[in-house]
Amino acid sequence: MTKFGELINSKKPILLDFYKENGNYIENQEDILRDVAAALGDRAKVVKIDIEKNQVLTDALRIKGYPTYIIYVKGEMKWRQSGEQNANTLISLVKIYS
């Protein structure tokens, strides 16, 4: 959890993607996240977190569905949504907080 705390305390927005590797994770979601990261450049950070490999964190954040996206800025959760999102939506949301 200490590393997670350090990660989300960034001044830049952090977009977290909680996913399940062996679930019904849409293949193009990885491409979408790559596009989001490329479009945002150094204005934000995009991080994928496998819910099965990070069960303690998943439980602490009460992640029930996947994918679940969360945006943090300076340690504060600014936005959270479960379900598929397109690149333009994610880019627009992160830009609000950058």
Secondary structure, DSSP 4 states (H G I P E B T S, - for coil): -HHHHHHHT-SS-EEEEEE-TTTT--HHHHHHHHHHHHHHGGG-EEEEEETTT-HHHHHHTT--SSSEEEEEETTEEEEEEES---HHHHHHHHHHT-
